[in-house]
């Protein structure tokens, strides 16, 4: 692995040129992109929305709160409904996704992301050009699961938000599977029970079709992808770049703008805040 030795301004110029000249752009997005947009899970934002939970249960960030062993489902859903509401149904504090859309909206693009906060679609990206591989905070599934079906949860989440008190929701609002009656849970990939529904399958096929049918100058634009699940975006982007001499791999990631030595001549690495880079371009 190596990192760029180019100057900051030279890297910006190369990335701008790669975007302008690309026949197609494949965007791979990870948590760092949403962090740049202001979706942070600790500090001021945690205190603003979860200071009561933090004081009662002793955790200091939203991520930890998601794993807390609440004694009752009423407590658990009070936490998760608030969590989903602010991280899925509220807009991100900064217009990073909107600025990214302005940058690529007239290009032939496709997005693959491990993010589950729906920010791409809210910013205007075409739903038919998005593949959310790890789920969506806006969907529930059966905890069993009894069927490969997901359920839109906005109305349920809003009801839980409006009616919760003392960090509990009313028992009658606990979500249950309409098919088997067992508890519903978030449609998030955490174990082998994750439901890949019909919409997920269609998105996967559209993504694979995009990769099969695009040739020429392809820009693989990786934004904020870490090393938790490198086989979903990072490693395939490296491999597809290596297999196409006309392709460019660009990694914008604060602290982790690395790429294999084998694609050095085709790679751009920018170690900086993603939102700032998008604004400059």
C-alpha positions in Angstrom: 0.0 0.0 0.0 1.1 3.5 -0.7 -0.1 7.1 -0.5 0.1 9.9 -2.9 3.3 12.0 -3.1 1.5 14.7 -5.2 0.8 18.1 -3.9 -2.7 18.8 -2.6 -3.4 21.2 -5.5 -2.1 18.7 -8.1 -4.3 16.0 -6.7 -7.4 18.3 -6.9 -6.6 19.2 -10.5 -6.2 15.5 -11.5 -9.4 14.5 -9.8 -11.3 17.4 -11.5 -9.9 16.3 -14.8 -10.8 12.7 -14.2 -14.4 13.7 -13.4 -14.7 15.9 -16.5 -13.2 13.3 -18.9 -14.8 10.2 -17.4 -17.2 8.1 -19.7 -18.7 6.7 -16.5 -18.3 7.3 -12.8 -18.7 4.6 -10.1 -19.1 6.1 -6.7 -18.3 4.0 -3.7 -19.3 5.6 -0.4 -18.6 4.7 3.2 -19.3 6.2 6.6 -16.7 8.9 6.1 -18.9 10.6 3.6 -21.8 10.9 6.1 -19.4 12.0 8.8 -18.2 14.8 6.5 -21.9 15.8 6.0 -22.2 16.2 9.8 -23.8 12.8 10.7 -21.5 12.4 13.8 -22.5 10.0 16.6 -20.8 11.6 19.6 -20.0 15.0 21.1 -22.3 17.9 20.5 -24.8 16.0 18.3 -25.1 13.1 20.9 -25.6 15.6 23.7 -28.3 17.4 21.7 -30.4 14.4 21.0 -29.4 11.7 23.6 -28.2 13.4 26.7 -31.2 11.9 28.7 -30.2 8.3 27.5 -26.6 9.0 28.2 -27.3 10.2 31.7 -29.6 7.3 32.6 -27.6 4.4 30.9 -24.1 5.7 31.1 -23.0 5.6 27.4 -21.5 8.6 25.6 -22.2 8.0 21.9 -25.0 6.8 19.7 -23.2 3.7 18.5 -22.8 2.4 22.0 -26.4 3.1 22.7 -27.4 0.8 19.9 -25.8 -2.2 21.7 -27.0 -1.4 25.2 -28.9 -4.3 26.8 -32.2 -2.5 27.5 -34.4 -4.3 29.9 -37.6 -3.9 27.9 -38.5 -3.5 24.2 -40.3 -0.3 25.2 -37.0 1.2 26.2 -35.1 -0.3 23.3 -37.5 1.1 20.7 -37.6 4.5 22.4 -33.8 4.7 21.7 -33.9 3.2 18.2 -36.9 5.2 17.0 -35.1 8.4 18.0 -31.9 7.2 16.5 -33.5 6.3 13.2 -35.5 9.5 13.1 -32.5 11.8 13.4 -30.1 9.7 11.2 -32.6 8.8 8.5 -35.5 11.2 8.3 -33.7 14.4 9.3 -31.4 16.1 6.7 -27.7 16.0 7.2 -26.3 19.2 8.8 -24.0 20.0 5.8 -24.8 19.9 2.1 -22.0 17.5 1.2 -24.3 15.0 -0.6 -26.1 17.8 -2.5 -22.8 19.2 -3.6 -21.6 15.8 -4.8 -24.8 15.4 -6.8 -24.2 18.7 -8.5 -20.8 17.4 -9.4 -21.9 14.2 -11.1 -25.6 14.7 -12.0 -24.8 15.2 -15.7 -22.5 12.2 -15.9 -23.2 8.5 -16.4 -22.9 7.4 -12.7 -23.8 4.7 -10.3 -23.5 4.6 -6.5 -22.7 1.6 -4.3 -22.7 2.4 -0.6 -22.4 0.7 2.8 -24.2 3.7 4.4 -27.8 3.1 5.6 -28.9 6.7 6.1 -30.6 7.3 2.7 -28.6 10.6 2.2 -28.0 9.9 -1.5 -31.7 9.7 -2.5 -32.6 12.7 -0.3 -29.9 14.7 -2.1 -31.4 14.0 -5.5 -29.5 10.9 -6.8 -31.6 8.7 -9.0 -33.0 5.8 -7.1 -32.3 3.5 -10.0 -28.6 4.3 -9.8 -28.2 3.5 -6.1 -27.2 0.2 -4.4 -27.5 0.2 -0.6 -25.6 -3.1 0.2 -26.0 -3.1 4.0 -29.6 -2.1 4.4 -31.6 1.0 5.2 -32.6 2.6 8.5 -35.9 3.3 6.8 -36.8 -0.4 6.5 -37.9 -3.0 9.0 -37.8 -6.8 8.6 -39.1 -9.8 10.5 -36.6 -10.8 13.2 -37.0 -14.5 12.3 -37.2 -13.7 9.3 -40.3 -15.6 8.1 -40.3 -14.0 4.6 -37.7 -12.1 2.5 -39.8 -8.9 2.8 -39.0 -5.4 4.2 -41.4 -2.8 5.5 -41.3 1.0 5.2 -41.0 2.2 8.8 -41.5 6.0 8.6 -45.0 6.1 10.0 -44.1 3.6 12.8 -40.9 5.6 13.7 -42.8 8.9 13.8 -45.5 7.5 16.0 -42.8 6.1 18.4 -41.1 9.5 18.4 -44.3 11.5 19.1 -45.6 9.1 21.8 -42.5 8.2 23.7 -42.2 9.5 27.3 -39.5 8.8 30.0 -37.4 7.0 27.4 -40.1 4.4 26.7 -42.7 3.9 24.0 -46.2 2.7 24.6 -46.3 -1.1 24.4 -48.9 -1.1 21.6 -46.3 0.6 19.3 -43.8 -2.2 19.5 -43.5 -3.2 15.8 -44.5 -6.8 15.0 -44.3 -8.8 11.7 -47.7 -8.6 9.9 -47.1 -12.1 8.6 -46.0 -14.1 11.7 -46.5 -11.8 14.6 -42.8 -11.9 15.8 -40.9 -8.7 16.5 -39.7 -6.6 13.6 -36.1 -5.4 13.6 -34.0 -3.1 11.6 -33.0 -4.1 8.0 -29.3 -3.8 8.7 -26.7 -6.4 7.8 -25.4 -7.7 11.1 -25.8 -11.4 10.8 -27.1 -14.1 8.5 -30.7 -13.0 9.1 -30.3 -9.9 7.0 -33.1 -9.8 4.4 -32.1 -9.1 0.8 -35.6 -8.3 -0.5 -36.7 -7.8 -4.1 -35.6 -4.2 -4.1 -32.1 -5.2 -2.9 -31.9 -7.9 -5.6 -32.9 -5.5 -8.4 -30.4 -2.8 -7.2 -27.6 -5.4 -7.2 -28.5 -6.5 -10.7 -28.5 -2.8 -12.0 -25.1 -2.3 -10.4 -23.6 -5.4 -12.0 -25.2 -4.5 -15.3 -23.6 -1.0 -15.1 -20.2 -2.5 -14.5 -20.6 -5.0 -17.3 -21.7 -2.5 -19.9 -19.5 0.6 -19.3 -16.1 0.8 -21.0 -13.5 3.4 -21.7 -12.5 6.0 -19.1 -14.1 4.9 -15.9 -13.6 6.8 -12.7 -13.9 4.7 -9.5 -14.5 7.4 -6.9 -14.1 6.1 -3.4 -15.3 8.4 -0.7 -14.9 7.7 3.0 -14.6 4.0 2.8 -12.8 2.3 5.7 -11.5 -1.2 6.2 -14.4 -2.8 8.1 -15.8 -4.4 4.9 -13.1 -3.8 2.2 -14.4 -6.6 0.0 -17.6 -4.6 -0.8 -16.1 -1.5 -2.4 -12.4 -0.9 -1.8 -10.9 -4.2 -3.1 -13.2 -4.5 -6.1 -12.4 -0.9 -7.1 -8.7 -1.7 -7.0 -9.2 -4.8 -9.1 -11.4 -3.2 -11.7 -8.9 -0.3 -12.0 -6.0 -2.7 -12.4 -7.9 -4.6 -15.2 -8.7 -1.4 -17.2 -5.7 0.7 -18.3 -8.1 3.6 -19.0 -9.6 3.6 -15.6 -8.8 5.9 -12.7 -9.1 5.1 -9.0 -9.6 8.1 -6.7 -9.7 7.8 -2.9 -10.7 10.7 -0.8 -10.6 9.8 2.8 -9.4 11.7 5.9 -6.5 9.7 7.3 -6.8 6.6 5.0 -6.2 7.8 1.4 -4.2 4.7 0.4 -4.0 2.5 -2.7 -1.9 -0.5 -3.9 1.5 0.1 -5.5 0.3 -1.8 -8.5 -2.1 0.9 -9.6 0.0 3.9 -8.5 0.0 5.4 -12.1 -3.8 5.2 -12.2 -4.5 6.4 -8.7 -5.3 9.6 -6.9 -5.2 9.8 -3.1 -6.4 12.8 -1.2 -6.1 12.8 2.6 -8.6 15.5 3.5 -12.2 16.2 4.4 -14.5 15.0 1.6 -16.9 18.0 1.8 -14.0 20.4 1.5 -12.6 18.6 -1.6 -16.0 18.5 -3.3 -16.5 22.2 -2.7 -13.0 22.9 -4.2 -13.7 20.8 -7.3 
